[in-house]
């Protein structure tokens, strides 16, 4: 693992790769329109997905016929991706040193990942591998904390965040506007992650990098708090299926000729 990889991400995602694969939310169906209309991605497009993780977004790219190169610095995450999508090419590498040729891809996409490596140097690396006119897409699922139980769940987990970067703090915006790119364009969508409380709430909590990196005793305390929240929330308690609401925010810009 490269020294350019955030240690919380390296440790947490290596430990939590399995639960990440089963418990993280997917993306809204309307993301297909964003890929087509804003990024120009379709059948035959060559796409580098940087920070691909276990392939939550990769599956959408593959489904529309894109030729995907899935890149992530954590080998354990890519092993999960390979199980789900064996035809997709995977490469273990950090975002600031992509093993791709100059002007070799039509699009670079980072799905719930860019905040981990949001530097001017990384954006310059994206510019290098993009063809003139190629697009950069950044997308996140953000918890809808206007829902009271989601806000309380976030308060439980955020106590353990320390200095781990997150999209909600918007520090990832620092490299923009970026030389050689058009201004960022924002698209907002909504998404509902449906499943059992154990999967979409407890499992989602355990898949958070800085929670997965905690000592086992502390992690058990967090899980106990989350299960208590579920038990005392009427629309969560004793339900076979619950809905975890998200706001999906997507950004795009284009490499200038």
N, C-alpha and C positions, 0 to 999 in steps of 0.2 A: 504494500500500500504506500503510495507516494506521500512525502511530507507535505504536499500541497493539499492534502485531504483533511478537512476538519476532523479532529480526533473524536468529537462527539458523534459525528456522522459515521466515521469508520467503525467505532466500537458498537454504537447503538444499532446501526443497520445490519452489521454482521450478526449480532446476537438475535435481532428481531426479524430476520429475512422471512422466516416461515409465516409468522403471524402477520407480517406486512402483506404478504401475498394473499392471505385469506380474509383480512379484515379491513384493508384500506378501501375507500370508496372508489368507484369508477368515475366516469365523466358523463355529462349530459349528452343526449343524442344530437343536440344542436351543434356539438363540437364538430361534427362532420361538415356542416355548412361553413364554420370558421376556417377549417383546414382548406376547404375548396375556395371560398370566396376571398379570404384574407391572406392565406399563405400560398395559394395556388398549388396545393398538394393534391395529387390524384394518382391514378394508376400509372406506374412507371416512374414516378418521381423518386429521386434519390434523397433520402432523409437521414440525417444524423440525429438520433435522439440522445441527448447528453444528460446524464443522470437518470438513465432509463429504469433503474431499480429492478423490480420484479416483473415489469412489463405491463402495468396497468394501462398506460397510454399506448404502448407499443402495439397492443392488440388492435386498437382503433386504426393505427397507421397501416398495419398489415392487412386489415379487413378491406381497406379501400384500394389495395393493390400497390402501395408504395414499396420501394426497395429500401428497407430499414437497416441501418447500422446502429445497434444498441450499445451505448458506451456508458460505463459506470466504473468508479474506482473500487467498488466493493464486490469482490468475486462471489461472495455468498448470495448477493442479490441477483446477479446475473445467472447463477445456477438455477434459481427459482424461475427466472424468465425462460431459460432454455427448456425447462420441463414443460412449461405452458406453451411455448412457441419455438419448437425445435428448428424450424426453418429460418429463423431470424439470426443473422450474423451478430455475434456479441464480441466486444473488446473491453478488457479491463484497462482503464486509463483514466487519468484526471482530466478535468475540463480545460485546464490551461496548456495541455500538451496532447492534442488530438492526433492520433496516428492516421491522419487522412491527408491526401494531397491538396495542393492549392487549387481553389476553384473547382472542387470535386463534387459538391452536393448542391441540390436545389433548395434545401431548407435545413435549418437547425431548429430542433424543438427541445424545450426543457419543460417537463411536466411535474409540477410540485417539487422542483429541484433547484432552480436557479439561485435562490437565496443562499444556498450553501457555497456558491463559488462566484458571487456577483462582484467581479472586479473588472477594471478597464482592460487588464491583460487578457482575461477570458473573452471579453467581447471582441477584442482585436483578433484573437484566435478564431472566433466564429467568423469574423470578416474574412480571414485568410481562406477558410475552407469553403465558404459560400461562393457560388458562381455570381458574376455580375447580375443584378436583378433578383438574386435569391433572397429568401425571407427567413427571418428569425422569429420564432413563436415562443412565448413564455406563458404558461398557464398554471393556475393553482385552484384547488378546492379549499375554500376558507369557511370555517364553521360559522353558522348564522347565530351569533351570540345575542341577537334580539329575542331569541327563544330562551326563557329563563333557565331551563335545565341545562341547555347547552352552555350558557354563561357560567353556571355553577361548575359544570364539568371542566370548563377551561380554567377556572380559578384553581381547581384541584391540581391539574397538571402543570399550570404555569408556575407554581411555587418551586418546581424543580428545573426550570428552564436554564438558569444561570445565564451564560453568554451565548447559548445556541441561537443562531440566526433563524428568523421566521419571516414569511412573506408579509404577515400582518403588520410588521414594524416598518416596512417599506424601505429599509436600508438597501435593499437590492436595487433601488432606483439610482444609486449614486453614479454608475457608469453612463447614465443617459442624461441628455442627448449624447449619442456616441458618434465620433468621427466616422464618416463613410457610410452612415445609415440615415434613413429617413426618421422623422420623429415617431415615437411609440403611439400606436392606436390601441384604444381599450375597448374590449367587448365584455359585457356582463351577462351571465346566465345563472339559472338556478338548478340545483340538483338535489335529489332526495336519495339517500342511501338507505335501502330497506333490508332488514334481516333480523336475526335474533338479537336480543340485548347483549348477549355474550360476544357475538361477532362484531356488531357495528358500534358498540359503545366500549365494552371491556377490551376486546381485541384491538379496536382502534386506538385506545389509550396505550396499550402495551406496544403498539407499533411505532409510537412516537420515539424518535431517536434518543432524546435525553431521558425518557422513562425506561426504555430498553437498556440503557447504559447504567442504571442505578443498581446498587447492591440488592440482592434478592430480598432481604428483609424489608428494605424501604419500598421496593416494588410491590411487595405483598400488602403493605400499608396503603399504598395508592389504590390497588385493586379493591381492597376492603372499603375504602371511601367511595369508590365509583359504584360498587354494588349496593352500598347503603343509599346512594343517590337514586339509583334505579328503583329500589324497594319502596322509597317514600314519594316517588313521583307517579301520580295516578295514570298518566298515559304511557308509562313505561313498565310499571310493576305487573308481573305475572302475564306479560304479553308474549306470544310466540313470534310476533313481528312488530318491530318499531321503525320509526322513520327518523333518521338523523339528517337535518336540513343543512345544506351547504350553499354558499354563494360561489360560483365559479367565475373567476376573473381571468381574462385572456388578453395578451398584449402582442402586437406584431409590429415589425418594421422591416424595411427592405434595404438590402445592400445597394448602394448607388453604383452606377456604372463607372 
